[in-house]
Amino acid sequence: MRTLLLSFGALVAVGCGPTTPSVTMADFFPADNEVGSYVKDSTGLQTAKGATAIEGLVDGAGSPFTAKGAQALGWMKYTSGTYKLDARVWQMKDAANATDTYTALLTDAPLYAANTWTDLAVGQAGRIADTGSSYWVSARKNAFLIEVVLQPKDTTSRADVETFAKAMVAKLP
C-alpha cells in the first residue's frame, strides 16, 4: 500500500507540471525602451555557461568571476542617441558565493581596485564608480551580480545608469 501511495504522489506531481515558468538569461535584461529610450544594439544577447566559455566571451576578463565559481554570464549592449550602455549578469553558484565575489572584486581585481566606489541603494549591495569617461554600477542580489557601464559621462548619464541597474536587479530572482 505504501508503494502505491508514493507512486500515485509521484504521478500527480509529474502530471501537474512546473508551477513557475522557467527563467532564462534573457529575462534579466530590459526590453527595448523599457528603461528610457535604451534599445538593444545589433549584437543581441550573448551568453556563456562554464568558466571556459565565460572567459572566451569576455576575452579573459572574467577571471575574477570564474575564479570564484561563476556559472553563467549574460551580456547585452544598448544604445540611446549618443549613449552606449554595457550590461552584464553573472550567475554565481549561490548567494554566499556571489557575496564573496562582490566583496573580493575590490581587492582582487585591479580594474575594480583602480576606481573609487560609492555605495548605491540597488540590490542587496550596490556601488557606483566614476571612471572619468563613464559611470559603472556593480550590484548583487542573491546568486547574481550585475554590472552596468554607461558612457559618455555627463549630467544625465549617472541617473540613467542607476535607473537601468535598478531595473535589471528587479528582474533577478
C-alpha positions as CSV (number, residue, x, y, z in Angstrom):
1,M,0.0,0.0,0.0
2,R,2.8,2.4,0.9
3,T,4.5,1.9,-2.5
4,L,1.2,2.5,-4.3
5,L,0.7,5.8,-2.4
6,L,4.2,7.0,-3.2
7,S,3.8,6.1,-6.8
8,F,0.4,7.9,-7.0
9,G,2.0,11.0,-5.4
10,A,4.8,11.0,-7.9
11,L,2.3,10.6,-10.7
12,V,0.3,13.6,-9.5
13,A,3.4,15.7,-9.2
14,V,4.5,14.9,-12.7
15,G,1.0,15.4,-14.1
16,C,0.8,18.9,-12.6
17,G,4.0,20.1,-14.3
18,P,6.1,23.0,-13.1
19,T,4.3,25.7,-11.0
20,T,6.6,28.5,-12.3
21,P,7.8,29.2,-15.8
22,S,11.5,28.6,-16.5
23,V,13.7,31.7,-16.4
24,T,16.4,32.3,-19.0
25,M,19.2,34.8,-19.0
26,A,17.3,36.9,-21.5
27,D,14.7,37.5,-18.8
28,F,17.2,39.5,-16.7
29,F,17.6,42.3,-19.3
30,P,15.3,45.2,-20.0
31,A,13.4,45.2,-23.3
32,D,13.8,47.9,-25.9
33,N,12.5,51.3,-24.4
34,E,11.7,49.7,-21.1
35,V,14.2,51.9,-19.4
36,G,14.1,55.3,-21.1
37,S,14.9,55.1,-24.8
38,Y,17.6,52.5,-24.4
39,V,17.4,49.8,-27.2
40,K,19.5,46.7,-27.7
41,D,22.2,47.0,-30.2
42,S,22.6,44.6,-33.1
43,T,24.9,42.3,-31.2
44,G,22.0,40.9,-29.3
45,L,22.2,38.8,-26.1
46,Q,25.5,36.9,-25.7
47,T,25.6,34.1,-23.2
48,A,28.1,31.7,-21.8
49,K,28.0,28.8,-19.3
50,G,31.1,27.5,-17.5
51,A,34.4,29.0,-16.9
52,T,36.0,28.3,-20.4
53,A,33.0,29.7,-22.3
54,I,32.8,32.8,-20.0
55,E,36.5,33.5,-20.4
56,G,36.1,33.2,-24.2
57,L,33.1,35.6,-24.3
58,V,34.8,38.4,-22.3
59,D,38.2,37.8,-23.8
60,G,39.8,36.6,-20.5
61,A,38.3,39.5,-18.4
62,G,36.1,37.1,-16.5
63,S,38.8,35.6,-14.2
64,P,37.7,37.5,-11.1
65,F,34.3,35.8,-11.5
66,T,35.3,32.4,-12.8
67,A,37.9,32.0,-10.1
68,K,35.0,32.4,-7.6
69,G,32.8,29.9,-9.4
70,A,30.8,31.8,-11.9
71,Q,28.2,29.5,-13.6
72,A,26.9,31.7,-16.4
73,L,27.2,35.1,-18.0
74,G,24.7,37.2,-20.0
75,W,25.9,40.3,-21.8
76,M,23.8,42.8,-23.7
77,K,24.7,46.2,-25.2
78,Y,22.2,49.1,-25.5
79,T,22.2,52.5,-27.2
80,S,20.2,55.7,-26.8
81,G,21.3,58.5,-29.0
82,T,25.0,59.0,-28.3
83,Y,24.9,56.9,-25.1
84,K,26.3,53.4,-25.1
85,L,25.4,51.0,-22.2
86,D,27.0,47.7,-21.5
87,A,25.0,45.4,-19.2
88,R,26.2,42.0,-17.7
89,V,24.6,39.5,-15.4
90,W,26.9,37.0,-13.7
91,Q,25.2,33.9,-12.2
92,M,27.2,32.5,-9.4
93,K,26.9,29.2,-7.6
94,D,24.8,30.5,-4.8
95,A,24.2,33.7,-2.7
96,A,27.2,33.2,-0.4
97,N,29.5,32.8,-3.5
98,A,28.0,36.0,-5.0
99,T,28.6,37.9,-1.8
100,D,32.2,36.6,-1.6
101,T,32.9,37.6,-5.2
102,Y,31.3,41.0,-4.9
103,T,33.5,41.8,-1.8
104,A,36.7,40.3,-3.3
105,L,36.4,42.3,-6.6
106,L,37.6,45.5,-4.8
107,T,40.9,43.9,-3.7
108,D,41.5,41.0,-6.1
109,A,40.7,42.6,-9.4
110,P,42.9,45.6,-10.5
111,L,40.3,47.1,-12.7
112,Y,37.9,47.4,-9.7
113,A,40.6,48.4,-7.3
114,A,41.7,51.3,-9.6
115,N,38.3,53.0,-9.1
116,T,36.8,54.8,-6.2
117,W,33.4,53.3,-5.4
118,T,30.4,54.8,-3.6
119,D,27.6,52.8,-2.0
120,L,24.4,52.8,-4.0
121,A,21.0,51.6,-3.0
122,V,20.5,48.9,-5.6
123,G,20.1,45.2,-4.9
124,Q,21.3,43.7,-1.7
125,A,24.5,45.5,-2.1
126,G,25.4,48.1,-4.8
127,R,28.1,50.6,-5.7
128,I,28.9,53.1,-8.4
129,A,32.2,54.4,-9.8
130,D,33.0,57.4,-11.9
131,T,35.7,56.1,-14.2
132,G,36.4,59.5,-15.8
133,S,34.7,58.7,-19.1
134,S,31.7,56.6,-17.8
135,Y,29.6,55.6,-14.8
136,W,29.9,52.0,-13.7
137,V,27.4,50.2,-11.4
138,S,28.1,46.9,-9.7
139,A,25.4,45.2,-7.6
140,R,24.5,41.9,-6.0
141,K,21.2,40.1,-5.5
142,N,21.0,36.5,-4.2
143,A,23.2,34.4,-6.5
144,F,23.6,37.1,-9.1
145,L,26.0,40.0,-9.8
146,I,25.2,42.7,-12.3
147,E,27.3,45.3,-13.9
148,V,26.1,48.3,-16.0
149,V,28.6,50.7,-17.6
150,L,27.3,53.9,-19.4
151,Q,29.2,56.4,-21.4
152,P,29.7,59.2,-22.1
153,K,29.6,60.5,-18.6
154,D,27.6,63.7,-18.3
155,T,24.9,65.3,-16.1
156,T,22.2,62.8,-17.1
157,S,24.1,59.6,-17.5
158,R,24.5,58.9,-13.8
159,A,20.7,58.9,-13.2
160,D,20.3,56.7,-16.3
161,V,22.8,54.1,-15.3
162,E,21.3,53.9,-11.8
163,T,17.8,53.5,-13.2
164,F,19.0,50.9,-15.6
165,A,20.8,48.9,-12.9
166,K,17.7,49.0,-10.6
167,A,15.5,47.7,-13.5
168,M,17.9,44.8,-14.0
169,V,18.1,43.9,-10.3
170,A,14.3,43.9,-10.2
171,K,14.2,41.2,-12.8
172,L,16.6,38.9,-10.8
173,P,15.1,36.0,-8.7
